[in-house]
Amino acid sequence: MKIDIVPPPRPRAAPPQAGLSPAWLAHAPHRLMFFIGAGNVLLAMLWWALWLVATRWGLWTMPETPIYAGWLHAFLMQYLVLPSFIFGFLLTVFPRWMGMADLKRWHYVPVGLGLMGGQLAILLGVAGWQAGLTVGLWMALAGWTTALLTLGRLLADDTARTWHARSCFAGLLLGWLGLVMFIAFALGASPMWAFASIKLGGFGLLLPVYVTVAHRMFPFFAGNVVPGYVPWRSLPWLGAVWALLMAHLGLELAHAYAWLWLADVPLLLLTAWAVHRWWPRGRMPGLLAVLFIGTAWLPITFLLYGVQSITFLTTGAFVLGRAPMHAMFIGFFGSLLVAMVTRVTQGHSGRPLEMPKVAWFAFVAIQGVAVMRIVADVAPDAMAWQAAAAVGWLLALAPWVGRIGGIYLRPRADGRPG
């Protein structure tokens, strides 16, 4: 169905803005954690783009990394970059989902320090500081543990059995386990611990949390702005997706790639059905449309995984390489990162609930970057395509990061607290 972009009515003029100040970051969890996530995503991708360009064309020499650079890239994105945004969102909404008071600064500031300090130390480690990797991993674990203790306390006090909160927390527990596994590898354990950590990051942590948030919030958002929309939030559907994700994870850990289709074909059907049920049949504003466009990458992901697995089963050829994984990471995670962070930032800063031009640029560019990275695994010069996609990621997100970063450093436009 055609998507009509309906701009919301313009609010009254906002009061004059105060000057930029880092002090505003501590006024709400999403301010601090989204600001840190914005910094983390650019720093992590800048290092990765430099490494790829240096490897492909030899224009400069990068310091040798203490851990294989590809694994380190996967670790940073899964355990420090995207979790910065996830914790910013969950530390904000957990109390609201459960009808509790908002968290205090001492609950979330240590989380931010751990994730930001951890990534900075790790990147300094790959630049030559010998202790950087170890310091960064322990700082990341401290930040993660603080977040889980805070969210776990809220969950323990929840008498309403908020299933979406429980689902998100289960994903975070698996993420914490994956982080510990990577630390064990860095301390000398088998490389299989790093492999398991990377797989847990995608299918144990990020996919369950993303899917759970989409399941709860996207129908809610649509119901608020699309006349006649009937929200669909089937808990049996969420439970089935959880079970199949765990089946996929188990098969990957066992290297049973020929049988991944047993989980991925049902996941393709379930996620396609969810996109069909969630997608509004009427006109919707752009800020809502990007949520469902981003979600459409999920069935595409499992289609690619299914084709890869069935081809391997029938011919023994492992086609597509890491294309399915990057359809998930860039297409699904990247698109919804821009869409959700923009929505939260607009709403919680007292601004209109609309997609600014810079957010549209980032969202559309991410679609192109996702296609480029998928093509990289079937193109003749794969490394050149990978490097181009990494540079494209930076170009896509840098203006958007600059805008949202400035918002977090200012008071709300409507003068309200938060």
C-alpha positions in Angstrom: 0.0 0.0 0.0 1.2 3.5 -0.8 2.7 5.4 2.1 1.5 9.0 2.5 3.7 11.2 4.5 1.4 13.3 6.7 3.2 16.1 8.5 1.7 16.7 12.0 0.5 20.2 12.9 3.2 22.7 13.8 3.4 23.5 17.5 3.7 27.0 18.9 7.1 28.6 18.8 9.4 27.1 21.4 11.2 29.3 24.0 14.7 30.4 23.2 17.3 27.7 23.6 20.0 27.9 26.3 23.6 27.3 25.4 25.1 23.9 25.0 26.1 22.3 28.3 27.2 18.7 29.2 25.3 19.1 32.5 22.1 18.4 30.6 23.2 14.9 29.8 22.5 13.7 33.3 18.9 14.9 33.3 17.5 11.7 31.9 18.7 8.2 31.0 18.0 8.6 27.3 20.0 11.9 27.1 23.1 10.4 28.5 23.0 7.0 26.9 21.9 8.2 23.4 24.6 10.8 23.5 27.1 8.0 24.4 25.7 5.7 21.7 26.0 8.5 19.1 29.7 9.0 20.0 30.3 5.2 20.1 28.8 4.5 16.7 30.9 7.1 14.9 34.1 6.1 16.7 33.6 2.4 16.2 32.8 2.8 12.5 35.6 5.3 11.9 38.1 2.8 13.2 36.6 0.0 11.1 36.4 2.1 8.0 40.1 3.1 8.4 41.0 -0.6 8.9 39.1 -1.7 5.8 40.5 1.0 3.6 44.1 0.4 4.8 43.7 -3.4 4.3 42.2 -3.0 0.8 44.3 -0.2 -0.7 47.3 0.1 1.7 47.1 3.9 1.8 48.3 3.8 5.4 49.3 1.3 8.1 47.0 0.5 10.9 48.4 -0.8 14.3 48.1 -4.5 14.6 45.1 -5.4 16.8 45.5 -7.7 19.8 42.4 -9.5 18.6 41.4 -10.2 15.0 39.9 -6.9 13.8 36.7 -8.5 12.3 35.8 -10.0 15.7 36.6 -6.8 17.5 34.3 -4.9 15.1 31.5 -7.3 15.8 32.1 -7.1 19.5 32.1 -3.3 19.6 28.9 -3.0 17.6 27.0 -5.7 19.5 28.1 -5.0 23.1 29.0 -1.3 23.3 27.4 0.6 20.4 23.9 -0.7 20.1 23.5 -1.5 23.8 24.2 2.2 24.6 20.9 3.0 22.8 19.1 0.0 24.2 20.0 0.8 27.8 19.0 4.5 27.2 15.6 3.3 26.1 15.0 0.6 28.7 16.2 2.6 31.6 13.6 5.2 30.6 10.7 2.9 29.8 11.0 0.1 32.4 9.7 2.3 35.2 6.9 3.6 33.0 5.9 0.1 31.8 5.6 -0.9 35.4 4.1 2.3 36.8 7.1 3.1 39.0 9.0 6.3 39.6 11.7 7.4 37.1 15.3 6.3 37.9 17.8 8.7 39.6 21.1 9.8 38.1 23.1 7.4 40.2 21.2 4.5 38.5 22.3 5.3 35.0 25.4 7.6 35.0 27.7 4.6 36.0 26.2 2.6 33.0 27.1 5.4 30.6 30.6 5.8 32.1 31.2 2.0 31.7 30.1 1.8 28.1 31.7 5.0 26.9 34.9 4.5 28.9 35.0 0.9 27.8 34.9 1.6 24.1 37.4 4.5 24.4 39.8 2.3 26.2 39.4 -0.6 23.7 40.0 1.8 20.8 43.1 3.2 22.5 44.2 -0.4 22.9 44.0 -1.0 19.2 45.9 2.2 18.7 48.8 1.0 20.8 47.9 1.2 24.6 48.8 -2.3 25.7 46.4 -2.3 28.7 43.6 -0.6 26.8 41.7 -3.8 25.7 41.7 -5.3 29.2 40.7 -2.0 30.9 38.0 -1.4 28.3 36.5 -4.9 28.7 36.3 -4.7 32.4 34.7 -1.2 32.2 32.1 -2.5 29.8 31.3 -5.4 32.1 30.9 -2.9 35.0 28.5 -0.8 33.0 26.5 -3.7 31.8 26.3 -5.2 35.3 25.2 -2.0 36.8 22.4 -1.7 34.2 21.2 -5.3 34.8 21.2 -4.8 38.6 19.1 -1.7 38.2 16.6 -3.2 35.7 16.5 -6.4 37.6 15.5 -4.6 40.8 12.6 -3.0 38.9 11.6 -6.4 37.5 11.7 -8.0 41.0 9.3 -5.3 42.3 6.9 -5.6 39.3 3.7 -7.1 40.4 1.9 -6.8 37.0 4.1 -9.4 35.3 5.1 -7.1 32.4 6.0 -9.7 29.8 7.8 -7.3 27.5 10.1 -6.2 30.3 10.8 -9.8 31.2 11.5 -10.6 27.5 13.9 -7.7 27.2 15.7 -8.6 30.4 16.1 -12.2 29.2 17.9 -10.9 26.1 20.1 -8.7 28.3 21.1 -11.6 30.5 22.2 -13.5 27.4 24.1 -10.4 26.3 25.8 -10.2 29.7 26.8 -13.9 29.2 28.2 -13.1 25.7 30.2 -10.2 27.1 31.7 -12.5 29.8 32.6 -15.1 27.1 34.5 -12.5 25.1 36.4 -11.4 28.2 37.3 -15.0 28.8 38.6 -15.3 25.2 40.6 -12.1 25.6 42.2 -13.6 28.8 43.3 -16.7 26.9 40.4 -19.0 26.5 39.7 -20.8 23.2 38.6 -18.8 20.1 35.3 -20.7 20.3 34.4 -18.4 23.2 34.7 -15.4 20.9 32.7 -17.2 18.2 30.0 -18.0 20.8 30.0 -14.4 22.1 29.5 -13.0 18.6 26.6 -15.3 17.9 25.0 -14.6 21.3 25.2 -10.9 20.6 23.1 -11.1 17.5 20.6 -13.9 18.2 20.6 -13.9 22.0 20.8 -10.2 22.8 19.9 -7.8 20.0 17.3 -9.6 18.0 15.1 -10.6 21.0 15.3 -7.1 22.5 14.6 -5.3 19.2 11.7 -7.7 18.4 10.3 -7.3 21.8 10.3 -3.5 21.7 8.8 -3.6 18.2 6.1 -6.0 19.4 5.1 -3.6 22.2 5.7 -0.2 20.8 5.0 -0.2 17.1 1.3 -1.1 17.2 1.0 1.4 20.1 2.5 4.2 18.0 0.3 3.3 15.0 -2.8 3.2 17.1 -2.2 6.8 18.3 -2.1 8.3 14.8 -3.8 6.0 12.3 -7.7 6.1 12.5 -9.2 2.7 12.9 -5.9 0.9 13.5 -6.3 -2.2 15.5 -3.1 -3.1 17.5 -1.8 -6.7 17.2 0.5 -7.8 20.0 0.2 -11.6 20.2 2.2 -13.0 23.1 2.2 -16.5 21.6 3.8 -15.0 18.5 6.6 -13.4 20.6 7.1 -16.7 22.5 7.4 -18.6 19.2 9.9 -16.1 17.8 12.0 -16.5 21.0 12.0 -20.3 20.7 13.0 -20.2 17.0 15.8 -17.6 17.7 17.2 -19.9 20.4 17.0 -22.8 17.9 18.9 -20.8 15.3 21.5 -19.8 17.9 21.9 -23.4 19.0 22.4 -24.6 15.4 24.9 -21.9 14.7 26.9 -22.7 17.8 26.9 -26.4 16.7 28.0 -25.3 13.2 24.9 -27.1 11.8 24.5 -24.6 8.9 22.8 -27.1 6.7 19.9 -27.2 9.2 19.5 -23.5 10.0 16.5 -23.5 7.6 14.5 -25.5 10.2 14.5 -22.3 12.3 14.8 -19.7 9.6 11.9 -20.7 7.3 9.4 -20.5 10.2 11.1 -17.2 11.3 10.6 -15.9 7.8 6.9 -16.7 7.9 6.4 -15.3 11.4 8.2 -12.1 10.8 6.5 -11.5 7.4 3.2 -12.1 9.1 4.0 -9.6 11.8 5.0 -6.9 9.3 1.7 -7.6 7.5 -0.4 -7.3 10.7 1.5 -4.3 12.0 1.6 -2.3 8.8 -1.2 0.4 8.9 -3.7 0.3 6.0 -4.3 4.0 6.1 -2.2 7.1 5.8 0.6 7.5 8.2 3.3 10.1 9.1 6.9 9.5 8.1 8.0 9.0 11.6 5.7 6.0 11.8 6.5 4.7 8.3 10.2 4.3 8.9 9.5 1.9 11.8 7.6 -0.5 9.5 10.0 -0.1 6.6 12.9 -0.9 8.9 11.0 -3.9 10.3 10.6 -5.3 6.7 14.3 -6.0 6.8 13.6 -8.8 9.3 11.8 -11.2 6.9 14.4 -10.3 4.2 17.1 -11.4 6.7 15.5 -14.8 7.3 14.9 -15.3 3.6 18.6 -14.8 3.0 19.5 -17.1 5.9 17.1 -19.7 4.5 18.5 -19.6 1.0 22.0 -19.9 2.4 21.2 -22.9 4.6 19.1 -24.8 2.0 21.8 -24.2 -0.7 24.4 -25.6 1.7 22.3 -28.6 2.4 21.6 -29.4 -1.2 24.9 -28.5 -2.9 27.5 -28.1 -0.2 28.2 -24.5 -1.4 28.2 -21.8 1.3 26.7 -18.9 -0.6 26.0 -15.3 0.4 28.8 -15.2 3.1 27.8 -12.7 5.8 25.1 -11.1 3.7 22.2 -12.4 5.8 23.9 -11.2 9.0 24.4 -7.7 7.6 20.8 -7.5 6.3 20.0 -7.9 10.0 22.6 -5.6 11.4 22.5 -2.8 9.0 19.1 -3.2 7.4 17.1 -4.1 10.5 19.1 -2.8 13.4 20.5 0.2 11.6 17.2 1.3 10.2 15.3 1.0 13.5 18.2 2.7 15.3 17.6 5.8 13.2 13.8 5.5 13.4 13.4 4.9 17.1 16.2 7.2 18.4 14.7 10.0 16.2 11.2 9.4 17.6 12.4 9.3 21.2 14.6 12.3 20.7 11.8 14.4 19.1 9.2 13.4 21.7 11.4 13.7 24.8 12.9 17.0 23.8 9.6 18.8 23.3 9.9 18.9 19.5 7.3 17.9 16.8 6.8 14.2 16.2 8.1 14.3 12.7 11.2 13.1 10.7 13.6 16.0 10.3 15.4 16.2 6.9 18.7 15.0 8.4 16.9 11.9 9.8 15.4 11.2 6.4 18.8 11.4 4.9 20.3 9.0 7.5 17.4 6.5 7.1 17.5 6.5 3.3 21.3 6.3 3.2 21.3 3.3 5.6 19.1 1.4 3.1 21.7 2.0 0.5 24.5 1.0 2.8 22.7 -2.2 3.7 22.4 -3.1 0.0 26.1 -2.3 -0.5 27.2 -4.6 2.3 24.9 -7.4 1.1 26.4 -7.1 -2.4 29.9 -7.2 -1.0 29.6 -10.9 -0.2 28.8 -11.8 -3.8 30.8 -9.1 -5.6 34.3 -9.8 -7.2 36.1 -7.2 -5.0 34.5 -7.9 -1.6 36.9 -5.8 0.5 36.3 -2.7 -1.7 32.5 -3.0 -1.2 32.9 -3.5 2.5 35.1 -0.4 2.8 32.7 1.6 0.7 29.8 0.4 3.0 31.7 1.4 6.1 32.4 4.9 4.7 28.8 5.1 3.6 27.7 4.3 7.2 29.8 7.2 8.5 28.5 9.6 5.8 24.9 8.5 6.5 25.0 8.9 10.3 27.4 11.8 10.9 24.9 14.7 10.2 22.2 12.9 12.2 24.5 12.2 15.1 25.5 15.9 15.1 21.9 17.0 15.3 20.8 14.6 18.1 24.0 15.3 20.1 23.2 19.0 20.1 19.7 18.3 21.3 20.9 16.3 24.3 23.2 19.1 25.3 20.3 21.6 25.6 17.1 21.8 27.7 13.8 20.7 26.2 12.3 23.0 23.6 9.0 23.2 25.5 10.7 24.1 28.8 9.6 20.9 30.6 12.0 18.9 32.7 13.6 15.7 31.3 
